[in-house]
């Protein structure tokens, strides 16, 4: 839930407005999808690692 | 915060719960468990032994041969031992044959200098019970030989590693964690004992004077005097407990202050009374001339506002951070002063950050401690000093009954109203009731002052600095009701299709096209270092020299935003090479970041970079209007490493060259819908492109727009990036925004094709050496009398002894075709003649 302070900072009425905030890193999803043990692998540019992925995923 | 389950059980009974269940409960409460470590008990085969006979080893001065009784069922063992404290009658742990000691050390029968030994007597350190390794562990004679050591000391435990958010300073303590668990699991919590036998001869109020100076940043100061304590090692259970929570045991006095720190989350300091001049403890603001060496031997450089603890002459402690070396507890300390205080969180943060100290004390003071309970903390220290001294058989310390407590402006609790209707609405818990809210908050230490049908008024406990307004109470209710117990339903909402994002589609197509051409996509970080940029051969006035610096970089070296993707790609290939992987084909789509307001560049010399000065397409109108904003360009770049083709029995290893990259780029442009006939290649200017091989590279333009560049890396640059000078990779970089615009141009398709056969003629033409194929291109295209010539193809270039030294020969295949008839030789001859005349006129070409 968004803290009422956030709404008040932008002059919204925090009594009448409430909201959710959420986020999820897409690299985390890639990690789950391909069972990667370490997120950093995605950013190291290892040829053998990258060459395994098909053009269309 | 490291929490030992064995210790936590002192405050809340969790013995019936699995560590998994406890971890889940903690995480549900918002006290995230980051790790669980299980500690094993000591092996069963480790028993108490008594040395019943001992004589010197015949062949070694320092060794003894001991006969050790290990209980009535077993024969006494012969053990060779070198410990200085081995003596007849001693009770000590014996690891019998087959025992595996910590560190995977298995006890086997052995011969030591010719004498058989059937086991090992151990020190505390060898059993990892403490760091004591001066000699054998001397066990009380009340334990009979044969008693299992695991019955004397239980080392089995579970350690939870908790990540406590900064708002929950109260949970940097065992009692804080127990309180939250108690509220969630509906279990009572047991508070530590505070009582001790006071001694009339010691009176804190008479022995010392304490005061808080003006604007000292100290909210409350409590002190307690104790005499006749001994700074001996503390009992093993206490050493183990504080060690498991990450604090090194030192001696009884210091260990007790740390023990209570972990119990309550309140830092405590003990001073040796001998070194506190004038019996005075004053908290005051530091002056520049003040000097203090802290316990770690560092000279603190003080500033106005730092909080100091001083005696009548000098500073003796850096308040809330670290004590002074001059008043440290020593082995012979006997009379001590216990100081428990509250210090200003902001000031402690300021000082500790400036001086680079981060201590268990500063960590807690920065986040806020419980100002209300300071006298109880001092009493708890008294209780432990008294009870542990008794346990160790030491003379009872003389502890003052009275304590000094200076609390100039007592704090009031925060009063907050809570509406049931609001809690229901925020949490989506329609069945929430007033009694449930009251029970939850009561368990967490909140006092209910008033309530009616919808409204409750609570006072927050002193330890909860994070509870300020209604929403904070609602969060507490959510934590105890359980976030997982909030019913869920999909919100009903209208789904509107997302806005078309043509550029994103285009970029996606570009990726697929590149990947289909055998390239692998990589993602690198956009941070570059100036030193690596210099390796490209570019100087500070070059548009590709990084122009945007990060104010808070992750790494000190990589402190700038990239202007080109080539650095990331070169590093990736270089890393692959180091791992023995050759022949990488990598590409990346990313951004280049430029700030040309800070650094303008020579528009003529670097005209091929002018597209980077175009303003970025900002979503916000305000940003669009603002001049001199840094610009961002979407780039696509790639690299093809040596070898292009691996060698085998049919063919040799092959180097990638300019034509490799040209072919790739043209195929790529075709796949993303760009008319390659409109592309012009130009030889890049050496000063603008110092990273390219001057004879094997080109810039690409489309109409008048610069698309990018491609070619072989300059051998010098290649070597600087760690490549062999004969195994040079080829690279390209294109501006994706420019490609996108170029792809918008409609292709014109020629629908007419001739039904009649073409006639081909080969021709060799001699020209001055300054003339290139590009000049022929122009001339062929500006041949006004052209009627049937359809196309031309260069098939040979010759320079050498057969022609004049200043000449070059170009050989073309020309093809002629008509739309409505088969051409005769005569017609072709005629046009050839006209073409030769034209070429002679335009570029001085003669037939060879």
Contacts between the chains, C-beta under 8 A, distances in Angstrom:
chain1	res1	chain2	res2	distance
A	1	B	426	6.4
A	3	B	471	6.6
A	4	B	469	7.5
A	4	B	471	5.5
A	18	B	425	7.8
A	18	B	426	6.3
A	42	B	523	6.2
A	43	B	523	5.7
A	43	B	524	6.2
A	43	B	525	6.3
A	44	B	572	7.6
A	44	B	575	7.0
A	45	B	522	4.2
A	45	B	524	6.1
A	45	B	568	7.5
A	45	B	569	7.7
A	45	B	571	7.6
A	45	B	572	3.0
A	45	B	573	7.9
A	45	B	575	6.6
A	45	B	576	7.2
A	45	B	586	6.3
A	46	B	575	7.5
A	46	B	576	6.6
A	46	B	579	7.3
A	46	B	581	7.5
A	47	B	520	6.9
A	47	B	576	4.7
A	47	B	581	4.7
A	47	B	583	7.8
A	47	B	584	4.3
A	47	B	586	7.0
A	48	B	581	6.2
A	50	B	520	4.0
A	50	B	521	6.8
A	50	B	522	5.6
A	50	B	586	7.1
A	51	B	520	5.1
A	53	B	520	7.4
A	55	B	512	6.0
A	55	B	515	4.2
A	55	B	516	5.6
A	56	B	512	7.1
